[in-house]
Amino acid sequence: MGHTFPGATVPFGMVQLSPDTDTIPYAVNGKYNPDVYKYCAGYQYEDPTIVGFSHTHFSGTGHSDLGDILIMPTSGKLQLNPGIASNPKSGFRSAYSHENEIAKPNYYSVLLDDHQILAELTTTTRVGIHKYTFSEQDSANIILDLVSGIYNYDGKNVNTYVRVVDAFHIVGFRQTAGWAKNRTVYFAIEFSKPIKSYGYDDFQLKKVYQGFWRKFNLKDNFPEMSASQLRAFFEFDLDASKELLLKVSLSNVNMEGALLNMVTETPNWSFDSYRKAGEALWQAELNKYEVEMLNEGDLINFYTAVYHTCLGPTVYQDVSGSYRGLDFADHRNPDQQINYTTFSLWDTYRALHPLFNLVQRKRNADMVLSMMAHQEQSAHRMLPVWSHYANENWCMIGYHSVSVIADAYNKGLEGIDYNKALDACVQTARTRYFDGIGSYMDLGYVAEDQSSSSVSKTLEYAYDDWCIAQLALGLKRMDIYEEFSKRSSAYKNVFDPKSGFMRARLKSGSFIEKFDPLETHQAGYIEGNAWNYSLYVPHQVDSMIALMGGKKRFATHLDSLFTMQLADKYFEHTEDITREGIMGSYVHGNEPSHHVIYLFDWVGRPDLTQKYIRQVLRTKYLPKIDGLSGNDDCGQMSAWYIFTSLGFYPVCPGSDDYIIGAPLVRSAKIHLENGADITIEVKDQSEKNLFVKAVYLNGKRMKDFRLNYQHLKDGAHLRFEMSAKPSVTF
Amino acid sequence: MGHTFPGATVPFGMVQLSPDTDTIPYAVNGKYNPDVYKYCAGYQYEDPTIVGFSHTHFSGTGHSDLGDILIMPTSGKLQLNPGIASNPKSGFRSAYSHENEIAKPNYYSVLLDDHQILAELTTTTRVGIHKYTFSEQDSANIILDLVSGIYNYDGKNVNTYVRVVDAFHIVGFRQTAGWAKNRTVYFAIEFSKPIKSYGYDDFQLKKVYQGFWRKFNLKDNFPEMSASQLRAFFEFDLDASKELLLKVSLSNVNMEGALLNMVTETPNWSFDSYRKAGEALWQAELNKYEVEMLNEGDLINFYTAVYHTCLGPTVYQDVSGSYRGLDFADHRNPDQQINYTTFSLWDTYRALHPLFNLVQRKRNADMVLSMMAHQEQSAHRMLPVWSHYANENWCMIGYHSVSVIADAYNKGLEGIDYNKALDACVQTARTRYFDGIGSYMDLGYVAEDQSSSSVSKTLEYAYDDWCIAQLALGLKRMDIYEEFSKRSSAYKNVFDPKSGFMRARLKSGSFIEKFDPLETHQAGYIEGNAWNYSLYVPHQVDSMIALMGGKKRFATHLDSLFTMQLADKYFEHTEDITREGIMGSYVHGNEPSHHVIYLFDWVGRPDLTQKYIRQVLRTKYLPKIDGLSGNDDCGQMSAWYIFTSLGFYPVCPGSDDYIIGAPLVRSAKIHLENGADITIEVKDQSEKNLFVKAVYLNGKRMKDFRLNYQHLKDGAHLRFEMSAKPSVTF
């Protein structure tokens, strides 16, 4: 349920080429099909068959899209339907065995049992390279399935097109109206052998108006076809090597762009050289961290996490610098600036972008510029909420782009016009028709009878507004600072002193009556309950603690979160987390709790922070197939792991503070882009010594639990001294 | 059944803005709906209601598409469905009366009875300007219907989009997969008053997957929406003038292009100045011909015909020079070169393009370049067959682009690389998979068991091949000349000496057995029967006559075509012509016969040519609402009228000969683009004097019935002497 994929990609690659093990529809007869949730990334380990290899995947999302341009090599009799998993021989899909499967950075291979084809995949940023080794020299087929996709449903494919350019090249596109309402992925394909014959699945075509195209034989080398549901097949004669290679390049602009991406990135047929070049890119990413861990499992976990933090946001721009914007116009970035897509911001503002501000500063600056371009191109003039492929999909809540921007500002990212960025933040935060903002601006809180999930929204807006205020303060734009400072206290307006929790209010001012702090599926909250969400005031933790009865009471309250026995009834119907993701009522498998463990620091109980950190690191991330306790959420779960195992965490992004936890590493070096290193030394690290006795920054003992970015940016030496004995100071 | 439209347009305008009187679907439950045929141009005079005003229309086609971006002004209660014709109050459509309807060049107006709104329309090349005068100052609504279209069916609209840019501007697009499989029309709209409120028909939207857009109120000023079936409404407060004006600009490239077209062509709100500027363009077109006729009806007919010859092909290019090509890429023409679309070539190669070679030489050269660009962009590397909006729709048969190119060459059109054009012709004519060409190349005729309508195809290919040969001869490319000269005799291979008709053959060589020369719906022919099609050898008429028994026998045979009594059974189920379009078995309402009347000249019976010409001109074109005897076919019916009433006709386009008929004009001056005039003087023209006694070219009596382009191109004086007495010589 991590919803990650095992396929080949380079860091932040546009092409993420991976096997899809089934093609479950999002809806059947207009009704949501809960089975689809498993296939957010296209792959489920227990599935017995592979339908094909598609070129775009989200890593770790909880809703989905993509799975574009599915390729399947087959041998023997041509079959144009995918068939069913229980009888792979009924279609072009194939059984496979995990024994014959290899997944490495920028390399995936599997033996397709039904076709006796060894499939190997590698990529460049914009091109997928397929190497298929057949067991027989003849009857080699390639299925190009433009119907297939992730979270498909009837009507999602609005148009697909294939054009055979010559015996070696085809181009085309797939246009969908799904989570992204207006998305077109253009492609170009080059084959290493000439096409012998080709055609289309005319069963699909006959279902629609064909006009005068009906005069042609669409199965007999007809050079172009267009339909909402289009599959094509290509047949080849092989030589003695029995190998057939494909390059499949993508573009989000047009077919010419895809061809240019291909000739630029993959000028020859050297599969191994592309594989090695991509491996080298991965090695460079992994090498940014040099860590020693207590055991092999931790080491696997750590570098798996690093890997997962480099799968998104992804490059959304051709080699020419062009990309299609939200305004449907083609934009061209200056050299050295890359446009990125896939901003799962409700997740990634928390730790992923702050992590990028340490180790991916150039990329993160480009991501901020991409978010600002989104805002300029948007009909709403809003920064992205959850954006992919130049589409706002409006998933989840908040306007957390502002947190990413404030964090970038406070951590000194260069090349960004921050005054313009602040304007974009303000414009976004004043969009009255968006998700209760009007109510929030009028009442000081989102009224549940005006917009649902009102508590979650109020709390997150208050935090976002604090980010805007910080940015305005830095830029000395005091009117904005004051407006948004005021708004940033809105969390107080949903605190119910009687219950001691943040609780939904109506427009009338009264709290809603029905209330169970542990119930996730009740009015006021989204993907969380009152217990979890009430702890969400990352920008004013002290004030929150005071509201909730002061430090002592808060410490007990917070500890009970981890120790309570949660009744099963509270866990039913929750798709985004697993049973294993829960400790008491603490839900590590989803984001609203990601800062919570660190709150003990504020009430003089860092020992509890330290204790629960070790538990989470060791039980919620496991070095096995189903090792994640929830969706990886585009790297957020993994970024939490990286920060936390290094010993600190950005509880309040937008500030320049990190909060000290307890390291899992035995030692670490983080190589910054400016050449400096953050060195982490951990004395007496062990399974038992999970408590921090003392922390030294550049040799000086720290007295506070806050570690400032200014102390890290030009390199630092952090020394943790560990102990088996809990301590309320360090 | 002329399938013309009464709306406003400038000559060859991209925008052809006209009322649609109904929106009959092409198919109901997957079954063809024959009622749709009436609505090829969106308008039927007898209809009691108007659904709205859309911006694109074909003039005179027999299959259809377009009807994009339908606008309807309404007053009173907002209604978001069109309602039904028998009860216009059930929706936004309106009853109207022809008494309150005015249709003039570049101006259309009507009173919308149900809403008491005076609608006035005018255009520039790329912008429709709407002026609505309401009877009340408030409750003014505009419906923007992106669902509506001509020849719509379920699934034809694949995607539509609306974005409200500010209080005065909206942009969007309509993407369809119909006759043109991949067509997107982008638009921009400017209102003269600020939008008060707006929204969308959420009934339509709720039928599809909405993703997280469901969190918004789509009826309450939500600034963008996308769906396959989308209607939007806009509400306005008016001032005391009670007027609301709209500019609606189109682009085939993108929304930016539509905005640029608007600001360039319509910088202000002066409806009258746009109307007058367009009128002046029309006046310039009509002024190219100065004719005197025998009566007012003829005069109306003549200039109506001129009007209809200037409605297509239409400009398909933004003011920037950009257009979207068949390869889905954006192309930019050099200054002074215009890309055109809508090539109904099976119709228009006959007389419309030859007419353009007299009076629209610059435009026709650009049309040839547009056809060549089509060929370069096409997956098939074929010149257009029937092309619109950068889509080949494959309607009808032949590859008559080659005729247009050969005619352009022989009539000296400049600015065309004719060697490249010849290559395009040859490539087209050798496309084996297209409509029996493979069979034709192998056997010397299209075998009916390999490709249907085989006789029609064989005859038209033979003529087209002759055109290619002539072009090759002129360019001294003798291998091509010989190949295609040989192919141009293929008509002989389908002549059946036993029946005396052109008759379908099988691959085995034998003629098909079932045969009735008058039956239109039999194997071998398309939109014609053996009787009509057997006369189709325009390039080798003498040889055809010899095949058919010599001149004397042919003269009798041909005359019987006009005098026979055609049984009703032959006329049933034929949609492209009216009963009134037939004389004997001569069908003037469709194209295969358009050269036939002139064939009497070859057998010494010009008197019969002359006699039947006058009958056709006077009975098949009438100065009344239903005056055309068949679809105008993008100007071909009208071009026939113009040539024939001037006294000559291009029986074999691609040659530089015209064939002398008999004028209907009393006198005529045709102003050529080079400043020269063709002057036609008709002595003793009258109702009775319909026979030609003598013809003088520049004072010299003509002895042949062929008039050569070389004699006309720098101006000429033609003098016809008429008589009531038939004569077999002139």
Boltz contact constraints between the chains, C-beta under 6 A:
constraints:
  - contact:
      token1: [A, 153]
      token2: [B, 209]
      max_distance: 6.0
  - contact:
      token1: [A, 155]
      token2: [B, 208]
      max_distance: 6.0
  - contact:
      token1: [A, 158]
      token2: [B, 158]
      max_distance: 6.0
  - contact:
      token1: [A, 158]
      token2: [B, 159]
      max_distance: 6.0
  - contact:
      token1: [A, 159]
      token2: [B, 158]
      max_distance: 6.0
  - contact:
      token1: [A, 163]
      token2: [B, 379]
      max_distance: 6.0
  - contact:
      token1: [A, 179]
      token2: [B, 211]
      max_distance: 6.0
  - contact:
      token1: [A, 181]
      token2: [B, 226]
      max_distance: 6.0
  - contact:
      token1: [A, 182]
      token2: [B, 226]
      max_distance: 6.0
  - contact:
      token1: [A, 208]
      token2: [B, 155]
      max_distance: 6.0
  - contact:
      token1: [A, 209]
      token2: [B, 153]
      max_distance: 6.0
  - contact:
      token1: [A, 211]
      token2: [B, 179]
      max_distance: 6.0
  - contact:
      token1: [A, 211]
      token2: [B, 393]
      max_distance: 6.0
  - contact:
      token1: [A, 212]
      token2: [B, 393]
      max_distance: 6.0
  - contact:
      token1: [A, 212]
      token2: [B, 394]
      max_distance: 6.0
  - contact:
      token1: [A, 212]
      token2: [B, 395]
      max_distance: 6.0
  - contact:
      token1: [A, 213]
      token2: [B, 394]
      max_distance: 6.0
  - contact:
      token1: [A, 223]
      token2: [B, 379]
      max_distance: 6.0
  - contact:
      token1: [A, 223]
      token2: [B, 380]
      max_distance: 6.0
  - contact:
      token1: [A, 224]
      token2: [B, 379]
      max_distance: 6.0
  - contact:
      token1: [A, 226]
      token2: [B, 181]
      max_distance: 6.0
  - contact:
      token1: [A, 226]
      token2: [B, 182]
      max_distance: 6.0
  - contact:
      token1: [A, 254]
      token2: [B, 328]
      max_distance: 6.0
  - contact:
      token1: [A, 254]
      token2: [B, 329]
      max_distance: 6.0
  - contact:
      token1: [A, 255]
      token2: [B, 328]
      max_distance: 6.0
  - contact:
      token1: [A, 256]
      token2: [B, 329]
      max_distance: 6.0
  - contact:
      token1: [A, 328]
      token2: [B, 254]
      max_distance: 6.0
  - contact:
      token1: [A, 328]
      token2: [B, 255]
      max_distance: 6.0
  - contact:
      token1: [A, 329]
      token2: [B, 254]
      max_distance: 6.0
  - contact:
      token1: [A, 329]
      token2: [B, 256]
      max_distance: 6.0
  - contact:
      token1: [A, 379]
      token2: [B, 163]
      max_distance: 6.0
  - contact:
      token1: [A, 379]
      token2: [B, 223]
      max_distance: 6.0
  - contact:
      token1: [A, 379]
      token2: [B, 224]
      max_distance: 6.0
  - contact:
      token1: [A, 380]
      token2: [B, 223]
      max_distance: 6.0
  - contact:
      token1: [A, 393]
      token2: [B, 211]
      max_distance: 6.0
  - contact:
      token1: [A, 393]
      token2: [B, 212]
      max_distance: 6.0
  - contact:
      token1: [A, 394]
      token2: [B, 212]
      max_distance: 6.0
  - contact:
      token1: [A, 394]
      token2: [B, 213]
      max_distance: 6.0
  - contact:
      token1: [A, 395]
      token2: [B, 212]
      max_distance: 6.0
